[in-house]
Amino acid sequence: MDTDACLAPDFVSKIWTDEPHIKYQGVFVELCAHTVIFNRSWVRPQPDYEAQQIYSRFVTDIHAFLNATSQLVANRPEVISSHASKSQHMRELIQFGFDVPDYFWTTDGDRARDKIESATRPLITKGSSGVRTIAELLDNSALNQITKVRYAPPLIQNRIEGHEVRVHVVGSETFALRVDTQIVDYRYATRRGFPISFERCEVPNEIQSRLLVYCQSHDLVIAGADFIVCAETGAWYLLEVNPMPGFEFFDRHLHGQIADAIALLKPEAPTEMHVINMEVDLEWGALFISSSRRPNVTI
């Protein structure tokens, strides 16, 4: 169910009752009846103030419930906060021993111009918050808009030539797909007329072990990790670990193995529900990202 459903006239949400439930389009969903809950709810700007208030109350309630319930949640909202800042996320990945492409982040237009003009290899630009953006090759036209980094600073990385590998982690299992395409952001290859192919592949034991340790240390029950394998050296560079992965698209190429693994996850030991006060900042989704970089369609 999309979180925008809370704006529908027939939507009913009763979270803080003895039997928390949601009712929408004639479907009754009893939240405590499930052993595993897959969480992919996030805050999105709404068209007007009234809609934003309704949306805010629902997302605040559902996030608080997901943080407090004794059920197994993949993943709880409280454990994904580091992903809201790409620069912080990069530092964490380095601390866990992963290789990441050289990068920089700045709100200083002059510094950004100097870094771009002195670059000795192609650069990639992407949003620096947790909001989904389109990764693109940085070209000279970007210099004409360099002053905008003061308001929407991007994360700029060296481009690594090679193929990408998407690794999904579910509990202690991993599922890897090699992705080959000519476009920087493979998610939009088909829409932009580029061929793309997917193939099962193996992940080096050291990389796999390190990824599992990272996820376990961050209480991530499920995650989607994007690697790029350097064509010249064979080195694996980690681009990000997504704590709210849209795995369905990739699962088509894995014959449903990811969904099956999620369904077989073992619930946590029963505990008393504990209340966690969680404030949802409605503006965070708009930070560090220009509206033109937001995709209209998700997979």
Secondary structure, DSSP 8 states (H G I E B T S, - for coil): --GGGGGSTT-EEE-SSSS-EEEETTEEEEGGG-SEEE--------SSHHHHHHHHHHHHHHHHHHHH-SSEEET-GGG-GGGGBHHHHHHHHHHTT-B---EEE-S-HHHHHHHHHT-SS-EEEEESBSS----EE--GGGGGGGGGGGTS-EEEEE---EEEEEEEEETTEEEEEEEEESSSSGGGTTTTT--EEEEE----HHHHHHHHHHHHHTT-SEEEEEEEEETTT--EEEEEEESS---HHHHGGGTTHHHHHHHT-----------------TTGGGTT--GGGS-S---
